[in-house]
Amino acid sequence: MDWERFYATLPVPLQEAAVSVEGWRIRRQRYNRVFHRLLAEYRARETWTQEAVVAWRHQRLTAFIAHAARTVPYYRDLFRELGATPEDFRTLEDVRRLPVLDKRTVQEQPERFVSEAVPRRATQRCHTSGTTGAGLHFIATIDSQREHWAVWWRYRAWHGLAPDEPCLYFGGRSIVPATQQRPPFWRRNRPGRQVLFSGYHLSPAHAPAYLDAMRRSGARWIHGYPSMVALIAGYALELGVSLPMRWVTLGAENVLPQQADLITRAFGVRPRSHYSMAEGVANISECPEGCHHLDEDFAAVELLPIPGSDACRILGVNLSNPAFPLIRYDTGDLAVPSGESCPCGRPGRLVAAIDGRDENYVVTKSGARLGRLDHIFKDMVRVREAQIRQARPGHMELRVVRGPGYSTEDEAALRAETRKRVGDDMDFDIVYVDALPRAASGKLRFVVSETVREKQ
């Protein structure tokens, strides 16, 4: 059964019930005894020296590489070809002798990255889209997902947040059918204490309803994509609506300075951000002093210099997930290292800037602005790369580089998913190309729009 389609046919009260049931299931699985133990361990390492954290990371790395070389077909063959043994790789510096692993390699042969030693019953399926729009499916242990949330809640705890804090969430989930024309454009996850707002209905006409729902909720915490949170912040300022918040946290996209300024002016608090991805090969958290720390105890992260640039490629090892090891995995994102030290005293190399996931909006016929459309491609595993281009409001092109096995069924699924995300207020064409243009850094912009400029 197509559960999303079935969900869309339900009346709003039953949709809210379905959202709450799923919220209860996630909360029960995620925040158990293992999560709380992991969170306590992560909090304890906040006071460690950088040297102690690096030693801890190397200890995890040594065991992880030995596990991968012994139980994962891809690495077993790689070590044989290199004439290497796991004992040759004990530090991050040693790992640099291995080849860089790109997403395409994993995408084309995911079964070769699955560990033979991890029972499937201890795993769950995950997927990601990433900056290029190319979908990747993989498995992760359930405990690795809890560890991912533990490192995120450590960062949130630095700013005074607790897991039971009520939250206004602005993300990419399709929780309101695209065909719905009147409020409410949000659903409540009562066990998770969340109000989930649709980003696909946020327009000048509907902004007052959004702001009224936010005010009536009584919540003091906003979390979501920078593009969406900045958009509702802009509407609040335009309409003269005061919504003081205690926390605004952002993720999944690069935070532009003008977005941070809009959010601060609208909600009276400076937004905080962190960088992560579902693959778990890197995590970067902002501390109360405003510095971004690499979470060295979570992943083994390499910042690979780009000749002629201050930026580095972000590569990493997903130490928390033995079910699907990724070693020197290229995230496709860039970061600018900082040579400074942070007065907060927490360990972790500092990053001055993260140059990735910087997306524009696209504009519908009615003037609504849509962001974070990479969700269209989450399940498109036979799409090599994709880019959205817009030259005029109400029309966009999906430029697609087809991968092996791409078929008419994939095109039909892509059209259906796009229509579900943008509704009838946007026309679109699918244009197949052999390659997509990149910046000098090698970075691919997912959305290229000539119709939108961020409001000041």
C-alpha positions as CSV (number, residue, x, y, z in Angstrom):
1,M,0.0,0.0,0.0
2,D,1.1,3.6,-0.8
3,W,0.9,4.9,2.8
4,E,1.6,8.5,1.8
5,R,-1.2,8.5,-0.7
6,F,-3.5,6.9,1.9
7,Y,-2.5,9.5,4.5
8,A,-3.3,12.3,2.1
9,T,-6.9,11.0,1.8
10,L,-7.5,11.2,5.6
11,P,-9.3,14.1,7.3
12,V,-7.0,16.4,9.3
13,P,-7.8,14.9,12.8
14,L,-6.9,11.4,11.5
15,Q,-3.7,12.8,9.9
16,E,-2.8,14.3,13.2
17,A,-3.5,10.9,14.9
18,A,-1.3,9.2,12.3
19,V,1.5,11.7,12.9
20,S,1.3,11.2,16.7
21,V,1.4,7.4,16.4
22,E,4.5,7.6,14.3
23,G,5.9,10.2,16.7
24,W,5.3,7.8,19.6
25,R,7.0,4.9,17.7
26,I,10.1,7.1,16.9
27,R,10.3,8.4,20.4
28,R,10.1,5.0,22.0
29,Q,12.7,3.5,19.7
30,R,15.1,6.5,19.8
31,Y,15.1,7.7,23.3
32,N,15.6,4.5,25.3
33,R,18.2,3.5,27.9
34,V,21.0,3.1,25.3
35,F,20.4,6.7,24.1
36,H,20.6,8.1,27.6
37,R,23.8,6.2,28.3
38,L,25.4,7.4,25.1
39,L,24.3,11.0,25.8
40,A,25.9,10.8,29.2
41,E,29.1,9.5,27.7
42,Y,29.1,12.3,25.1
43,R,28.5,14.9,27.8
44,A,31.4,13.6,29.8
45,R,33.8,14.0,26.9
46,E,33.0,17.7,26.7
47,T,35.7,18.3,29.4
48,W,38.3,16.2,27.8
49,T,41.4,17.7,26.2
50,Q,41.8,17.7,22.5
51,E,44.6,15.1,22.9
52,A,42.4,12.8,24.9
53,V,39.6,13.0,22.3
54,V,42.0,12.3,19.4
55,A,43.3,9.3,21.3
56,W,39.7,8.1,21.8
57,R,39.0,8.6,18.1
58,H,42.1,6.7,17.0
59,Q,41.0,3.8,19.3
60,R,37.6,3.7,17.7
61,L,39.1,4.1,14.2
62,T,41.5,1.2,14.7
63,A,38.8,-1.2,15.7
64,F,36.4,0.1,13.0
65,I,38.9,-0.5,10.2
66,A,39.8,-4.0,11.4
67,H,36.0,-4.7,11.4
68,A,35.5,-3.3,7.9
69,A,38.6,-5.2,6.5
70,R,37.4,-8.5,8.0
71,T,33.6,-8.4,7.3
72,V,32.8,-6.0,4.4
73,P,33.4,-7.3,0.8
74,Y,34.4,-3.9,-0.6
75,Y,37.1,-3.3,2.0
76,R,38.3,-6.9,2.1
77,D,39.0,-6.6,-1.7
78,L,40.5,-3.2,-1.3
79,F,43.0,-4.2,1.4
80,R,43.9,-7.3,-0.7
81,E,44.6,-5.1,-3.8
82,L,46.7,-2.6,-1.8
83,G,48.6,-5.4,0.0
84,A,47.7,-3.7,3.3
85,T,46.6,-5.0,6.7
86,P,44.3,-3.2,9.2
87,E,47.3,-2.8,11.5
88,D,48.7,-0.3,9.0
89,F,45.8,2.1,9.7
90,R,45.7,3.3,13.3
91,T,45.3,7.1,13.0
92,L,43.6,9.6,10.7
93,E,46.9,10.3,9.1
94,D,47.3,6.6,8.2
95,V,43.8,6.5,6.7
96,R,44.8,9.2,4.2
97,R,46.8,6.5,2.3
98,L,43.5,5.0,1.3
99,P,41.6,6.2,-1.8
100,V,38.8,8.7,-1.5
101,L,35.4,7.1,-1.6
102,D,32.8,8.9,-3.6
103,K,29.0,8.6,-3.4
104,R,28.7,7.2,-6.9
105,T,30.8,4.2,-6.0
106,V,28.6,3.4,-3.0
107,Q,25.4,4.1,-4.9
108,E,26.3,1.7,-7.7
109,Q,27.2,-1.3,-5.4
110,P,25.7,-0.7,-2.0
111,E,25.5,-4.4,-1.2
112,R,29.4,-4.6,-1.2
113,F,29.5,-2.1,1.8
114,V,27.2,-4.2,4.0
115,S,29.0,-6.0,6.9
116,E,28.5,-9.7,7.1
117,A,28.9,-9.6,10.9
118,V,26.0,-7.4,11.8
119,P,22.6,-9.1,12.0
120,R,20.0,-7.5,9.8
121,R,17.5,-7.5,12.7
122,A,19.7,-4.9,14.4
123,T,19.6,-2.5,11.5
124,Q,17.1,-0.2,9.7
125,R,17.0,1.2,6.2
126,C,18.1,4.8,5.7
127,H,18.3,7.1,2.7
128,T,19.7,10.4,1.8
129,S,19.7,12.8,-1.1
130,G,22.7,15.1,-0.5
131,T,23.6,18.2,-2.3
132,T,23.7,16.6,-5.8
133,G,20.2,15.2,-5.5
134,A,21.4,11.7,-6.2
135,G,19.7,9.2,-3.8
136,L,21.6,6.8,-1.6
137,H,20.0,3.9,0.3
138,F,22.0,2.2,3.1
139,I,21.5,0.4,6.3
140,A,22.5,1.5,9.8
141,T,22.4,-0.2,13.2
142,I,19.6,1.0,15.4
143,D,22.1,1.9,18.1
144,S,24.1,4.0,15.6
145,Q,20.9,6.1,15.0
146,R,20.7,6.6,18.8
147,E,24.3,7.6,18.9
148,H,23.6,10.1,16.1
149,W,20.8,11.6,18.2
150,A,23.0,11.6,21.3
151,V,25.7,13.8,19.6
152,W,22.9,16.1,18.4
153,W,21.4,16.4,21.8
154,R,24.8,17.1,23.3
155,Y,25.0,20.2,21.0
156,R,21.4,21.2,21.9
157,A,22.2,20.8,25.6
158,W,25.0,23.3,25.2
159,H,22.3,25.9,24.5
160,G,20.0,24.8,27.3
161,L,17.6,22.6,25.3
162,A,16.2,19.3,26.7
163,P,14.6,16.5,24.7
164,D,11.1,17.3,26.1
165,E,11.1,21.0,24.9
166,P,8.1,21.8,22.7
167,C,9.3,22.5,19.2
168,L,8.0,24.3,16.0
169,Y,9.5,22.3,13.2
170,F,10.0,23.7,9.6
171,G,11.4,20.9,7.5
172,G,10.9,19.0,4.3
173,R,8.3,16.4,5.4
174,S,5.2,16.1,3.3
175,I,2.8,16.2,6.3
176,V,0.2,18.4,4.5
177,P,-1.1,17.3,1.1
178,A,0.0,19.6,-1.7
179,T,-3.7,19.9,-2.9
180,Q,-4.8,21.4,0.4
181,Q,-5.8,25.0,-0.1
182,R,-6.8,26.2,3.4
183,P,-5.3,26.0,6.9
184,P,-4.2,24.2,9.0
185,F,-0.9,23.7,7.1
186,W,0.6,22.0,10.1
187,R,0.1,18.8,12.1
188,R,0.9,18.0,15.7
189,N,3.1,15.2,16.9
190,R,1.9,15.1,20.5
191,P,4.2,12.5,21.9
192,G,7.2,14.3,20.4
193,R,5.8,17.7,21.5
194,Q,6.2,19.1,18.0
195,V,4.1,21.2,15.6
196,L,5.2,20.2,12.1
197,F,4.7,23.0,9.6
198,S,4.5,22.4,5.8
199,G,7.1,24.3,3.9
200,Y,5.2,23.8,0.7
201,H,2.3,26.0,1.5
202,L,4.2,28.9,3.0
203,S,3.2,31.9,0.9
204,P,2.2,35.6,1.5
205,A,-1.5,34.6,1.6
206,H,-1.0,31.9,4.2
207,A,1.7,33.5,6.3
208,P,-0.7,35.1,8.8
209,A,-2.2,31.6,9.6
210,Y,1.3,30.2,10.1
211,L,2.3,33.0,12.5
212,D,-1.0,32.7,14.4
213,A,-0.5,29.0,14.9
214,M,3.1,29.5,16.1
215,R,1.9,32.1,18.6
216,R,-1.0,29.9,19.9
217,S,1.3,26.9,20.4
218,G,3.2,28.7,23.2
219,A,6.4,27.0,22.1
220,R,9.7,28.9,22.4
221,W,11.9,26.7,20.2
222,I,12.0,26.7,16.3
223,H,14.0,24.1,14.5
224,G,14.3,23.6,10.7
225,Y,15.9,24.4,7.4
226,P,17.4,27.9,7.2
227,S,15.5,28.6,4.0
228,M,12.1,27.9,5.6
229,V,12.8,29.5,9.0
230,A,14.2,32.6,7.3
231,L,11.1,32.8,5.1
232,I,8.6,32.7,8.0
233,A,10.9,35.2,9.8
234,G,10.6,37.6,6.8
235,Y,6.8,37.3,6.8
236,A,6.8,38.0,10.6
237,L,8.8,41.2,10.0
238,E,6.7,42.3,7.1
239,L,3.4,41.8,9.0
240,G,4.8,43.4,12.2
241,V,4.1,40.1,14.2
242,S,6.2,39.8,17.4
243,L,7.1,36.2,18.2
244,P,10.0,36.1,20.7
245,M,11.7,32.8,20.9
246,R,14.3,31.4,23.3
247,W,16.0,29.1,20.7
248,V,16.2,28.8,17.0
249,T,18.3,25.9,15.7
250,L,19.0,25.2,12.1
251,G,20.3,22.3,10.0
252,A,20.4,20.5,6.6
253,E,21.4,23.7,4.7
254,N,24.2,26.2,4.7
255,V,23.1,29.3,6.8
256,L,23.4,32.5,4.8
257,P,24.3,35.7,6.7
258,Q,21.1,37.4,5.6
259,Q,19.0,34.5,6.7
260,A,20.6,34.6,10.2
261,D,19.9,38.4,10.3
262,L,16.3,37.9,9.4
263,I,15.8,35.2,12.0
264,T,17.5,37.2,14.7
265,R,15.4,40.3,14.0
266,A,12.1,38.4,13.8
267,F,12.5,36.1,16.8
268,G,14.9,38.0,19.0
269,V,17.5,35.3,19.3
270,R,20.5,34.4,17.3
271,P,20.0,31.1,15.4
272,R,22.4,28.2,16.2
273,S,23.4,25.6,13.7
274,H,25.0,22.3,13.2
275,Y,26.3,20.3,10.2
276,S,25.6,16.6,9.7
277,M,24.4,14.0,7.3
278,A,22.5,10.7,7.4
279,E,25.6,8.8,6.5
280,G,27.2,9.8,9.8
281,V,30.7,10.5,8.4
282,A,31.0,14.0,9.9
283,N,29.3,16.2,12.5
284,I,30.0,19.9,13.3
285,S,28.3,21.6,16.3
286,E,28.1,25.3,17.2
287,C,29.0,26.1,20.8
288,P,27.6,29.0,22.9
289,E,30.6,31.1,21.9
290,G,29.5,30.8,18.2
291,C,32.3,28.6,17.2
292,H,31.8,25.4,15.1
293,H,33.5,22.4,16.6
294,L,34.2,19.1,14.8
295,D,32.7,16.3,16.9
296,E,35.9,14.3,16.9
297,D,34.5,11.6,19.2
298,F,31.7,10.8,16.7
299,A,33.4,10.5,13.4
300,A,36.9,10.6,12.0
301,V,36.8,13.7,9.8
302,E,39.5,14.8,7.3
303,L,39.6,18.3,5.8
304,L,41.2,17.7,2.5
305,P,42.7,20.9,1.1
306,I,41.7,22.2,-2.4
307,P,44.7,23.6,-4.3
308,G,44.3,27.4,-4.7
309,S,41.5,27.7,-2.3
310,D,40.9,28.3,1.5
311,A,38.2,25.6,1.4
312,C,38.7,21.9,2.1
313,R,36.6,18.9,1.1
314,I,34.9,17.2,4.0
315,L,35.8,13.5,4.1
316,G,34.9,11.2,7.0
317,V,34.6,7.7,8.5
318,N,31.3,6.8,10.1
319,L,32.6,5.2,13.3
320,S,29.2,4.8,14.8
321,N,27.8,2.5,12.1
322,P,29.5,-1.0,11.8
323,A,26.6,-2.2,9.5
324,F,27.7,-0.1,6.6
325,P,31.3,1.2,7.0
326,L,32.3,4.3,4.9
327,I,36.0,5.2,5.0
328,R,37.3,8.5,3.5
329,Y,33.8,9.1,2.2
330,D,33.5,12.4,0.3
331,T,30.4,14.3,1.6
332,G,30.4,16.6,-1.4
333,D,30.5,19.5,1.0
334,L,33.3,22.1,1.7
335,A,34.6,23.7,4.8
336,V,37.1,26.4,5.7
337,P,39.2,25.4,8.7
338,S,39.9,27.9,11.4
339,G,43.3,28.2,13.1
340,E,41.7,29.8,16.1
341,S,41.0,28.2,19.5
342,C,37.6,28.6,21.2
343,P,37.2,30.2,24.6
344,C,34.5,27.7,25.6
345,G,37.3,25.1,26.1
346,R,35.5,22.2,24.4
347,P,37.6,19.9,22.3
348,G,37.3,19.6,18.5
349,R,39.0,21.4,15.6
350,L,37.2,24.6,14.6
351,V,35.6,25.3,11.2
352,A,35.3,28.9,10.2
353,A,32.7,28.3,7.4
354,I,30.8,25.5,5.8
355,D,30.2,26.0,2.1
356,G,27.6,23.4,1.3
357,R,23.9,22.9,0.8
358,D,23.5,26.6,-0.2
359,E,20.1,26.5,-2.0
360,N,17.9,29.1,-3.4
361,Y,14.1,29.1,-3.5
362,V,12.0,28.5,-6.5
363,V,8.8,30.6,-7.0
364,T,5.4,29.3,-7.8
365,K,2.8,31.0,-10.0
366,S,1.1,32.5,-6.9
367,G,4.3,33.8,-5.4
368,A,4.9,31.1,-2.8
369,R,8.6,30.3,-2.4
370,L,9.7,26.7,-2.1
371,G,13.1,25.5,-0.7
372,R,14.9,22.3,0.1
373,L,13.4,20.4,-2.9
374,D,16.1,17.8,-2.8
375,H,13.5,15.6,-1.1
376,I,12.1,15.0,-4.6
377,F,15.1,12.8,-5.3
378,K,15.4,11.0,-2.0
379,D,14.3,7.6,-3.5
380,M,15.6,8.2,-7.0
381,V,18.5,5.8,-6.7
382,R,19.0,5.6,-10.5
383,V,19.4,9.3,-10.8
384,R,23.1,10.0,-11.0
385,E,22.8,13.8,-10.4
386,A,20.1,16.4,-10.6
387,Q,19.7,20.1,-10.6
388,I,16.7,22.4,-10.5
389,R,16.8,25.6,-12.7
390,Q,14.3,28.3,-12.8
391,A,14.2,31.3,-15.2
392,R,10.7,32.5,-14.5
393,P,8.1,32.1,-11.7
394,G,5.8,29.1,-12.0
395,H,8.1,27.0,-14.2
396,M,11.2,25.0,-13.5
397,E,13.5,22.5,-15.2
398,L,14.6,19.3,-13.5
399,R,18.0,18.6,-15.2
400,V,18.8,14.9,-14.7
401,V,21.9,12.8,-15.3
402,R,20.6,9.3,-15.6
403,G,22.3,6.4,-13.9
404,P,22.4,2.7,-14.8
405,G,19.0,1.1,-15.1
406,Y,17.1,4.4,-15.3
407,S,13.7,3.7,-17.0
408,T,10.4,5.1,-17.9
409,E,9.1,3.9,-14.5
410,D,11.8,6.1,-12.8
411,E,10.6,9.1,-14.9
412,A,7.0,8.4,-13.9
413,A,8.0,8.2,-10.2
414,L,10.1,11.4,-10.5
415,R,7.1,13.3,-12.1
416,A,4.8,12.0,-9.4
417,E,7.1,13.0,-6.6
418,T,7.7,16.4,-8.0
419,R,4.0,17.1,-8.4
420,K,3.4,16.0,-4.9
421,R,6.1,18.4,-3.6
422,V,5.2,21.5,-5.7
423,G,1.4,21.0,-6.3
424,D,-0.4,22.4,-9.4
425,D,1.0,25.9,-8.9
426,M,4.3,25.0,-10.7
427,D,4.9,23.7,-14.2
428,F,8.0,21.7,-14.8
429,D,10.0,19.9,-17.5
430,I,12.5,17.1,-17.1
431,V,15.6,17.6,-19.2
432,Y,18.1,14.9,-19.5
433,V,21.8,15.9,-19.8
434,D,25.1,14.1,-19.8
435,A,26.7,16.3,-17.1
436,L,25.9,19.3,-14.9
437,P,28.1,22.4,-14.7
438,R,30.1,22.9,-11.5
439,A,31.8,25.8,-9.8
440,A,35.6,26.0,-9.8
441,S,35.6,24.3,-6.4
442,G,33.9,21.3,-7.9
443,K,30.7,22.0,-6.0
444,L,27.3,21.4,-7.7
445,R,24.6,23.9,-6.9
446,F,21.3,22.0,-6.5
447,V,19.0,24.9,-7.2
448,V,19.9,27.6,-9.7
449,S,17.2,30.3,-9.7
450,E,17.1,33.7,-11.5
451,T,13.8,34.7,-9.9
452,V,14.6,35.0,-6.2
453,R,16.8,37.3,-4.2
454,E,16.8,36.9,-0.4
455,K,14.8,39.7,1.2
456,Q,16.8,42.1,3.4
